[in-house]
């Protein structure tokens, strides 16, 4: 090899090594920049604060603080005397993150954990007790979850009732009227079902949501109405009884997300004496003593939910009043219900709560719907039923099986009323 050839090979080697060095350097710079970009993006995501609010119908929450993935909050008690447990909020900006929600005061988490919706409240499932530790629950949100809603139980609001009315809008045995307007300007619906020609020998009056937060009772009421309208085995009710139904006695409270229970100065179910404070209670009393004053009311039933857990809160029961003859007739209906029920929420007449036991000791004049109704001369049975929020015994409550219990109530009325209302 000549000196010239050797020199040329040396230069070529330097050229190749130089090009490789540049390529390696560029690659390192690209990898470094990509790493920095990804790290910055990850840091930005970690620093993005989730948003928690209750600015929608039925919403209720007070947010104390948000620190990373930990939210500290509590129910908004508003005008509630003492403590209560209703809450309903939404979370945005939490997709793909595992969030913790810790209640800062009392424990308002029910026996099946929170109810969760990932489709803006259209469908619900229970998060479960494995997600709960004392007053805190944890939820890993899917990566595509634009928002999540959490509630003490499964909500039932005006839009749910509108969906029900839309499904039955042409039904000949259903007519929607207005009971009154609330102080907030909302319409309180009065639904008439069954025989609507004015010739029904007997009436049934149904009320719900005297306490705004008691949502599961609304699903059972809806199931009862479904059965009256369409079920073959309660055809007698549809043809012989006229139902007067007020789905939302505290309509403002339901839509505003109030607790409703123990509202100051007193709640809707303590307003049945003297001059009633609330428009819906005044209108209900006028309906019974005026429009229905000359009619036979076979049953006036107020549908409620109890407390969170424990005795008298995890089974279905009728609530007794001091009138012994009225309570005896409630017992008759209760035994029929126990005999004819088919749904998964099992009722036992032995679970009923007589007057004077446990919390059922309200003294003085008749201030509640059930007690006031029982005192009216044209009412055969006036009473209250309590339907738990999350579980009946070992059975988890859902919207579907709560409706099924409403069907059972209708089935019991169809069996009980024909043989009793002539007495």
Secondary structure per residue as TSV (DSSP state, phi and psi in degrees):
chain	resnum	aa	ss	phi	psi
A	1	X	-	360.0	132.7
A	2	X	-	-80.2	167.3
A	3	X	H	-63.4	-34.8
A	4	X	H	-68.5	-42.1
A	5	X	H	-63.8	-41.6
A	6	X	H	-61.2	-39.9
A	7	X	H	-65.6	-41.2
A	8	X	H	-64.1	-43.1
A	9	X	H	-62.4	-38.8
A	10	X	H	-63.7	-43.6
A	11	X	H	-65.1	-40.2
A	12	X	H	-62.1	-42.3
A	13	X	H	-61.4	-43.0
A	14	X	H	-62.2	-37.6
A	15	X	H	-65.5	-44.7
A	16	X	H	-64.4	-46.9
A	17	X	H	-60.2	-39.7
A	18	X	H	-63.3	-44.4
A	19	X	H	-63.0	-42.6
A	20	X	H	-62.6	-38.8
A	21	X	H	-62.3	-42.1
A	22	X	H	-63.2	-44.4
A	23	X	H	-62.2	-43.2
A	24	X	H	-62.9	-41.9
A	25	X	H	-64.4	-43.5
A	26	X	H	-62.9	-43.3
A	27	X	H	-60.4	-42.1
A	28	X	H	-63.9	-41.5
A	29	X	H	-62.8	-41.8
A	30	X	H	-64.3	-46.0
A	31	X	H	-62.6	-41.2
A	32	X	H	-63.8	-43.4
A	33	X	H	-65.4	-40.5
A	34	X	H	-64.4	-41.6
A	35	X	H	-61.2	-44.7
A	36	X	H	-63.6	-42.1
A	37	X	H	-61.9	-46.3
A	38	X	H	-64.2	-40.7
A	39	X	H	-63.5	-40.2
A	40	X	H	-65.8	-41.9
A	41	X	H	-63.6	-43.1
A	42	X	H	-63.3	-40.7
A	43	X	H	-64.7	-39.8
A	44	X	H	-64.7	-40.5
A	45	X	H	-63.2	-42.6
A	46	X	H	-64.8	-30.0
A	47	X	H	-85.9	-14.0
A	48	X	-	-67.2	122.3
A	49	X	-	-82.7	133.5
A	50	X	-	-68.5	157.6
A	51	X	E	-114.2	129.0
A	52	X	E	-125.1	127.1
A	53	X	E	-153.6	173.5
A	54	X	-	-133.6	33.0
A	55	X	-	-88.5	63.6
A	56	X	S	-159.5	164.5
A	57	X	T	-56.0	129.6
A	58	X	T	84.8	-5.1
A	59	X	-	-67.9	144.9
A	60	X	B	-159.1	116.4
A	61	X	-	-171.4	150.9
A	62	X	E	-120.2	121.3
A	63	X	E	-94.4	118.0
A	64	X	E	-80.3	-42.5
A	65	X	E	-165.6	156.4
A	66	X	E	-130.2	119.0
A	67	X	E	-128.2	98.6
A	68	X	T	64.6	-117.5
A	69	X	T	-100.0	10.8
A	70	X	E	-109.6	123.2
A	71	X	E	-114.1	125.9
A	72	X	E	-105.8	128.4
A	73	X	E	-153.9	-178.9
A	74	X	E	-164.1	158.1
A	75	X	-	-63.6	147.2
A	76	X	-	-87.5	108.5
A	77	X	-	-81.2	-25.9
A	78	X	T	53.2	-115.8
A	79	X	T	-99.5	26.8
A	80	X	B	-80.4	133.7
A	81	X	S	-81.9	118.0
A	82	X	S	82.1	-154.0
A	83	X	-	-104.4	155.8
A	84	X	-	-155.2	-175.4
A	85	X	-	-131.1	4.7
A	86	X	-	-77.3	137.0
A	87	X	-	-154.5	152.6
A	88	X	E	-161.8	114.7
A	89	X	E	-142.2	166.4
A	90	X	E	-123.1	155.6
A	91	X	E	-126.1	131.2
A	92	X	E	-127.6	149.9
A	93	X	S	84.4	15.2
A	94	X	-	-111.0	11.2
A	95	X	T	-56.8	132.9
A	96	X	T	76.9	6.5
A	97	X	-	-113.6	152.7
A	98	X	E	-99.5	114.3
A	99	X	E	-108.7	147.6
A	100	X	E	-116.0	137.3
A	101	X	E	-124.3	116.8
A	102	X	E	-117.8	123.4
A	103	X	E	-84.2	131.0
A	104	X	S	-87.1	-13.1
A	105	X	S	-118.6	-119.9
A	106	X	S	-73.2	170.2
A	107	X	-	-91.8	107.4
A	108	X	-	-104.3	28.6
A	109	X	-	-98.2	129.8
A	110	X	-	-80.3	-173.7
A	111	X	T	-75.3	-10.4
A	112	X	T	-120.2	22.5
A	113	X	-	71.8	-168.7
A	114	X	-	-74.7	157.5
A	115	X	E	-87.6	140.4
A	116	X	E	-125.4	135.5
A	117	X	E	-129.9	133.8
A	118	X	S	-111.0	8.2
A	119	X	S	-127.4	41.3
A	120	X	T	61.2	36.8
A	121	X	T	88.3	8.4
A	122	X	S	-77.2	-37.3
A	123	X	S	-137.7	154.1
A	124	X	-	-136.9	150.8
A	125	X	E	-142.3	159.5
A	126	X	E	-85.6	135.6
A	127	X	-	-70.8	-29.9
A	128	X	-	96.7	158.7
A	129	X	G	-74.6	-19.2
A	130	X	G	-66.1	-19.5
A	131	X	G	-87.6	-0.6
A	132	X	E	-113.7	136.1
A	133	X	E	-133.5	103.8
A	134	X	T	55.9	-113.2
A	135	X	T	-99.4	17.5
A	136	X	E	-127.0	140.1
A	137	X	E	-127.7	154.1
A	138	X	E	-122.7	140.7
A	139	X	E	-144.1	128.1
A	140	X	E	-92.3	111.3
A	141	X	-	-83.2	139.6
A	142	X	-	-59.5	155.1
A	143	X	T	-64.8	-25.8
A	144	X	T	-99.5	11.1
A	145	X	-	-76.2	106.0
A	146	X	S	-70.4	-34.2
A	147	X	E	-154.1	158.9
A	148	X	E	-132.2	142.7
A	149	X	E	-116.7	138.2
A	150	X	E	-124.7	139.2
A	151	X	E	-144.2	155.9
A	152	X	S	-57.0	-38.2
A	153	X	S	-147.8	-161.2
A	154	X	-	-90.9	112.9
A	155	X	-	-68.6	151.7
A	156	X	-	-137.7	117.4
A	157	X	-	-127.1	-176.1
A	158	X	H	-55.8	-38.7
A	159	X	H	-65.9	-29.2
A	160	X	H	-66.4	-42.2
A	161	X	H	-65.0	-40.3
A	162	X	H	-60.9	-38.8
A	163	X	H	-62.0	-42.4
A	164	X	H	-61.5	-46.7
A	165	X	H	-65.5	-35.4
A	166	X	H	-64.9	-39.6
A	167	X	H	-65.6	-25.2
A	168	X	T	-118.9	24.0
A	169	X	T	-63.3	-24.8
A	170	X	T	-105.8	15.1
A	171	X	-	-74.4	129.1
A	172	X	T	-69.8	-15.0
A	173	X	T	-104.8	23.5
A	174	X	E	-138.4	131.1
A	175	X	E	-137.5	128.8
A	176	X	E	-97.8	125.4
A	177	X	E	-124.4	-175.4
A	178	X	E	-117.7	124.5
A	179	X	E	-74.8	-46.5
A	180	X	E	-171.5	178.3
A	181	X	E	-108.1	139.8
A	182	X	-	-78.3	171.0
A	183	X	T	-64.7	-22.1
A	184	X	T	-88.5	4.4
A	185	X	S	84.5	9.6
A	186	X	-	-89.1	152.1
A	187	X	E	-83.4	130.1
A	188	X	E	-98.0	115.1
A	189	X	E	-73.7	141.9
A	190	X	E	-122.3	116.1
A	191	X	E	-104.7	134.6
A	192	X	E	-110.9	129.3
A	193	X	E	-131.5	160.1
A	194	X	E	91.9	-134.8
A	195	X	-	-83.3	116.2
A	196	X	-	-111.2	10.1
A	197	X	S	-88.8	6.4
A	198	X	S	83.1	1.8
A	199	X	-	-106.9	6.0
A	200	X	-	-64.6	132.8
A	201	X	S	-71.0	-23.6
A	202	X	E	-143.2	156.7
A	203	X	E	-120.5	158.1
A	204	X	E	-128.7	131.2
A	205	X	E	-110.2	124.7
A	206	X	E	-120.8	134.4
A	207	X	E	-131.4	150.1
A	208	X	E	-147.7	155.1
A	209	X	-	65.1	37.4
A	210	X	S	-56.6	-33.4
A	211	X	S	-108.3	116.8
A	212	X	T	-56.2	-34.6
A	213	X	T	-81.7	-5.9
A	214	X	-	-86.7	73.2
A	215	X	-	-77.3	-34.1
A	216	X	H	-65.5	-31.7
A	217	X	H	-58.1	-30.0
A	218	X	H	-65.4	-35.6
A	219	X	H	-67.2	-38.0
A	220	X	H	-68.5	-38.3
A	221	X	H	-61.3	-43.8
A	222	X	H	-61.3	-41.1
A	223	X	H	-63.6	-39.2
A	224	X	H	-62.0	-43.8
A	225	X	H	-66.0	-40.5
A	226	X	H	-56.1	-44.1
A	227	X	H	-65.6	-44.6
A	228	X	H	-58.3	-38.8
A	229	X	H	-77.6	-35.2
A	230	X	H	-130.6	-19.7
A	231	X	-	-74.9	133.8
A	232	X	G	-67.7	-33.6
A	233	X	G	-81.2	-1.7
A	234	X	G	-122.3	29.1
A	235	X	H	-56.6	-34.8
A	236	X	H	-56.5	-41.3
A	237	X	H	-60.5	-45.7
A	238	X	H	-61.1	-32.3
A	239	X	H	-96.8	-19.3
A	240	X	H	-124.2	-10.5
A	241	X	E	-127.2	140.2
A	242	X	E	-104.8	125.4
A	243	X	E	-100.3	134.1
A	244	X	E	-115.3	116.0
A	245	X	E	-123.8	128.2
A	246	X	E	-115.6	100.6
A	247	X	S	-69.2	-29.2
A	248	X	-	-133.3	92.2
A	249	X	T	-68.7	-37.1
A	250	X	T	-107.3	70.5
A	251	X	H	-63.1	-43.0
A	252	X	H	-59.7	-44.7
A	253	X	H	-64.9	-38.8
A	254	X	H	-61.1	-50.5
A	255	X	H	-73.8	-30.2
A	256	X	H	-81.4	-13.1
A	257	X	T	80.9	30.2
A	258	X	-	-76.5	161.1
A	259	X	-	-66.1	-48.5
A	260	X	-	85.0	-47.7
A	261	X	T	-67.3	133.7
A	262	X	T	59.7	33.1
A	263	X	B	-64.1	139.1
A	264	X	S	-81.4	142.2
A	265	X	S	-76.6	-22.3
A	266	X	-	-162.6	157.8
A	267	X	-	-88.8	177.7
A	268	X	G	-60.2	-31.2
A	269	X	G	-88.6	14.2
A	270	X	G	-123.4	22.6
A	271	X	-	-110.6	11.9
A	272	X	-	-95.9	50.8
A	273	X	S	-153.9	153.6
A	274	X	S	57.3	-144.5
A	275	X	S	-91.1	114.1
A	276	X	-	-63.3	140.9
A	277	X	S	-78.9	-37.4
A	278	X	S	-97.8	138.6
A	279	X	H	-59.3	-39.4
A	280	X	H	-68.0	-35.9
A	281	X	H	-70.5	-42.8
A	282	X	H	-57.1	-44.8
A	283	X	H	-68.3	-36.4
A	284	X	H	-63.3	-44.7
A	285	X	H	-64.9	-38.1
A	286	X	H	-67.7	-36.2
A	287	X	I	-60.4	-46.3
A	288	X	I	-73.0	-41.9
A	289	X	I	-88.6	-19.0
A	290	X	I	-103.7	-82.7
A	291	X	I	-56.7	-37.7
A	292	X	T	-104.7	10.2
A	293	X	T	-59.1	-33.1
A	294	X	T	-98.3	5.5
A	295	X	S	-100.1	154.6
A	296	X	-	-87.8	118.3
A	297	X	E	-99.5	105.8
A	298	X	E	-69.1	-34.4
A	299	X	E	-151.4	133.6
A	300	X	E	-121.2	110.5
A	301	X	E	-120.0	127.4
A	302	X	E	-105.2	126.3
A	303	X	E	-106.2	124.0
A	304	X	E	-131.4	173.9
A	305	X	-	-122.7	147.8
A	306	X	-	-84.8	-143.0
A	307	X	-	-91.7	-164.9
A	308	X	S	-73.6	-51.8
A	309	X	S	-157.2	170.0
A	310	X	S	94.9	-169.7
A	311	X	T	-56.2	136.3
A	312	X	T	65.4	15.2
A	313	X	T	-126.4	-3.7
A	314	X	S	-127.6	23.9
A	315	X	S	-149.1	163.3
A	316	X	-	-88.2	137.0
A	317	X	E	-157.4	153.9
A	318	X	E	-87.8	148.0
A	319	X	E	-105.5	125.8
A	320	X	-	-83.1	156.5
A	321	X	-	-118.4	177.7
A	322	X	S	-73.2	-16.9
A	323	X	-	-75.9	110.0
A	324	X	H	-67.3	-38.4
A	325	X	H	-66.4	-38.5
A	326	X	H	-63.6	-43.6
A	327	X	H	-65.1	-34.0
A	328	X	H	-64.1	-39.3
A	329	X	H	-70.7	-35.2
A	330	X	H	-58.5	-41.8
A	331	X	H	-60.9	-37.0
A	332	X	H	-62.6	-48.3
A	333	X	H	-62.3	-39.6
A	334	X	H	-61.3	-42.4
A	335	X	H	-66.7	-35.3
A	336	X	H	-65.6	-44.6
A	337	X	H	-58.4	-44.3
A	338	X	H	-61.8	-34.1
A	339	X	H	-77.2	-34.5
A	340	X	H	-100.0	-7.0
A	341	X	-	-62.9	145.9
A	342	X	-	-127.9	-19.7
A	343	X	S	-74.1	170.2
A	344	X	S	-76.2	-16.0
A	345	X	S	-88.6	101.9
A	346	X	-	-83.5	127.8
A	347	X	-	-105.0	140.3
A	348	X	-	-127.3	128.4
A	349	X	G	-60.3	-28.5
A	350	X	G	-65.0	-16.9
A	351	X	G	-83.3	-8.1
A	352	X	-	-57.2	152.5
A	353	X	B	-113.3	101.5
A	354	X	-	-66.9	157.8
A	355	X	T	-62.9	138.2
A	356	X	T	95.6	-3.8
A	357	X	S	-112.1	150.2
A	358	X	T	50.2	-127.1
A	359	X	T	-82.5	-9.8
A	360	X	-	-84.4	70.4
A	361	X	-	-131.5	17.4
A	362	X	-	-58.3	120.3
A	363	X	-	-101.4	172.1
A	364	X	S	91.3	-163.0
A	365	X	S	-62.6	161.3
A	366	X	-	-68.8	107.6
A	367	X	-	-109.0	-14.1
A	368	X	S	-100.6	161.2
A	369	X	H	-54.3	-52.1
A	370	X	H	-60.7	-45.5
A	371	X	H	-68.6	-41.9
A	372	X	H	-64.9	-43.9
A	373	X	H	-61.3	-42.0
A	374	X	H	-61.6	-23.3
A	375	X	T	-86.1	-10.6
A	376	X	S	-78.8	135.5
A	377	X	T	-65.6	-22.4
A	378	X	T	-98.5	10.9
A	379	X	E	-109.8	123.2
A	380	X	E	-76.7	-49.3
A	381	X	E	-128.9	127.0
A	382	X	E	-123.1	120.5
A	383	X	E	-158.8	177.8
A	384	X	E	-128.4	144.2
A	385	X	E	-122.9	140.3
A	386	X	E	-110.1	126.9
A	387	X	-	-122.5	116.4
A	388	X	-	-60.4	157.0
A	389	X	S	-73.2	-42.2
A	390	X	S	-126.6	-28.6
A	391	X	E	-151.9	143.4
A	392	X	E	-115.2	103.9
A	393	X	T	61.6	-126.7
A	394	X	T	-89.1	-3.4
A	395	X	E	-90.3	127.4
A	396	X	E	-76.3	133.7
A	397	X	-	-78.5	135.3
A	398	X	-	-129.8	169.0
A	399	X	H	-59.8	-38.6
A	400	X	H	-68.4	-46.8
A	401	X	H	-78.6	-20.6
A	402	X	H	-67.5	-40.0
A	403	X	H	-62.7	-40.0
A	404	X	H	-61.1	-35.1
A	405	X	H	-66.3	-34.6
A	406	X	H	-60.1	-39.3
A	407	X	H	-61.0	-40.3
A	408	X	H	-63.0	-40.0
A	409	X	H	-60.8	-44.7
A	410	X	H	-62.5	-40.8
A	411	X	H	-62.2	-39.7
A	412	X	H	-66.0	-40.9
A	413	X	H	-64.5	-40.1
A	414	X	H	-65.2	-28.8
A	415	X	H	-83.6	-40.0
A	416	X	H	-78.2	-47.6
A	417	X	H	-65.1	-43.4
A	418	X	H	-57.2	-34.1
A	419	X	H	-90.8	-9.7
A	420	X	H	-112.4	-32.2
A	421	X	T	-70.6	-12.6
A	422	X	T	-86.4	-8.2
A	423	X	-	-64.5	360.0
